Structures are given as C-alpha cells and as structure tokens.
Amino acid sequence: TSVLLLFSSMSRDLSELMKEATKEVHEQAENTPFMMNFQKGQVSLHEFKLVATSLYFIYSALEEESERNKDNPVYAPVYFPAELHRKAALEQDLEYFYGRNWKEEITCPEATQKYVERLHYIGKSHPELLVAHAYTRYLGDLSGGQVLKKIAQKALQLPSTGEGVAFFTFDGVSNATKFKQLYRSRMNALEMDLATKKRVLEEAKKAFLLNIQVFEALQELVTKGQENGHPVQLKAELRTRNINKSYEHGVAPGKESERINRRHTDMMPVTPLVRWILALSFLAMTVAVGLFVM
C-alpha cells in the first residue's frame, strides 16, 4: 500500500498536489467574513493603502529572488517577469496614493518583514521552494485580479482609467486562462523527487501562514489608528493626476480638496472592530478569490 501511495504522489502533477495540500487553509480563508465584506465594497482608502504597502515589500523580495534564480533549472521554467511581476505596478499605485515621495512615507510592518526574510532565505538557500510562493501569489492575483479591481474602483471611487489599481492589471497576459494553463504545465514539468515535492507543498502552506500573520499585523495598526507608524488623520491623502488636471482646468483647489476629503472620510470606519474587519478583508479576498479559480 505504501508503495502505491508513493507512486501515486510521484506521478501526480505538482499543481494538483499543491491545490490539495492547501485546500484546508484555502477554505478557511474563503469562509471568513473578511472576504464577504470586501465583496460588498466595504473597504476604506486607509486599509487599501496599508495592503498596497505590505504587498510592495513582499513582491520586491519575491521578484529579487526570482531574478537571482532566473537561470536556475529549479525555477527558470516558471520565470515570467513581463507577464507577472508586480513591483513596478505597486510602485505606480503607491505614488498615486502617497505622492512622489511615497518611499519616505511607507514602512515595512514586522510581520511583513518576516515574510520578506523568508523569501530571501529560500531564494538564496532553497530556490526550489520559491515556486510555492510564486504559484500561490501570482496565479492567485491573476485569477482574482479583475474582480478585485472592479470592487476597489467602485468602493474607493477610483478612476475607471486604472489609477490606483495597477497591481491588478496584467498587461502582459492577454488570456488569463491560457496563461495559467501554460504556467501550470511548466511547473508540473519541474524535475522533483518526492521529498522535494513534499517540501514545496509545506512551503505553500507556510505562505498562507505568513499572509495570516500579515493580516494580524494590519489589524493591530488599524485598531491603533496608525498608518506606516504615524497617526491616521481623518482626511483624504489621495494625490492623483486627475486632481492636478482639474486644477489646470480652473477647478478651485479648496473646493476640490473639500469634496475628496468628504468622500473618503465618509468611508472611514467608526469603530476599531469595523476597521479590523475591513483591514483584513482585502488581503483575505486576494488569497481566497485568487486561489479559488486557479
């Protein structure tokens, strides 16, 4: 019996095994009230910016290690920088929300830093495990990206032209379904023995756990009413080219600012509990919706 089980595990595709191995934690994320709240559009500018900040640090690390291992046979087949890399898109979003000096405005939360350190560690010491993080993150974001993009645009009244949601826009992927099939076939073709497959599956589950820790850290920040280590002011901090264009066409800055301030402060949650729920909804949705349709 053990021999048959061993043969079965060896012969099954890695993508199939990974989906099965993460099924339990996937279902937990899928059934949280956080995801349902985001589906209802219950997310504020404050929470959205916190999430974008954490994702920036995570993807910066993931893509640095992807570059390091782009010629390594244990990772090279799933290296798709033009199609998948998100760092540049997140930089666009952060500049949109924080302005040109956005790098000076953001800090990396401790839990996010732990995630970052794990990515650097495996990228340098165990690159074969990098595929677990790339698969769960990129294909999840690609799968759920368009749904999340529309929800965010509506909830935050963002421009339909895509400012603020570049993270969800995969310009290099013309057909998401076909690309995911290609990605899975490349991943399934990686040469791995059973022991390595098991380690990759464990790393995929660890990726979920690291995300949960990021959720908890954001919860604490929002409960304390902080953003990047500073008290959150109940005012709009949205800086966009659209606003600048309005000024150029004669719209009074004071009135425009007042309108945007009122729009976004009206969406700010009024209790710590509500802020906590909203802060986690976005990240939970990113993982749960994305993986659901992978």
C-alpha positions, 0 to 999 in steps of 0.5 A: 500500500505504501508503495502505491501511495508513493507512486501515486504522489510521484506521478501526480502533477505538482499543481494538483498536489499543491491545490490539495495540500492547501485546500484546508487553509484555502477554505478557511480563508474563503469562509471568513467574513473578511472576504464577504465584506470586501465583496460588498465594497466595504473597504476604506482608502486607509486599509487599501493603502496599508495592503498596497504597502505590505504587498510592495515589500513582499513582491520586491523580495519575491521578484529579487529572488526570482531574478537571482534564480532566473537561470536556475533549472529549479525555477527558470521554467516558471520565470515570467517577469513581463507577464507577472511581476508586480513591483513596478505596478505597486510602485505606480499605485503607491505614488498615486496614493502617497505622492512622489515621495511615497518611499519616505512615507511607507514602512515595512510592518514586522510581520511583513518583514518576516515574510520578506526574510523568508523569501530571501532565505529560500531564494538564496538557500532553497530556490526550489521552494520559491515556486510555492510562493510564486504559484500561490501569489501570482496565479492567485492575483491573476485569477482574482485580479479583475474582480478585485479591481472592479470592487476597489474602483467602485468602493474607493471611487477610483478612476475607471482609467486604472489609477490606483489599481495597477497591481491588478492589471496584467498587461502582459497576459492577454488570456488569463486562462491560457496563461495559467494553463501554460504556467501550470504545465511548466511547473508540473514539468519541474524535475522533483523527487518526492521529498522535494515535492513534499517540501514545496507543498509545506512551503505553500502552506507556510505562505498562507501562514505568513499572509495570516500573520500579515493580516494580524499585523494590519489589524493591530495598526488599524485598531491603533489608528496608525498608518506606516507608524504615524497617526491616521488623520481623518482626511483624504491623502489621495494625490492623483493626476486627475486632481492636478488636471482639474486644477489646470482646468480652473477647478478651485483647489479648496473646493476640490480638496473639500469634496475628496476629503468628504468622500473618503472620510465618509468611508472611514470606519467608526469603530476599531472592530469595523476597521479590523474587519475591513483591514483584513478583508482585502488581503483575505479576498486576494488569497481566497478569490485568487486561489479559488479559480486557479 
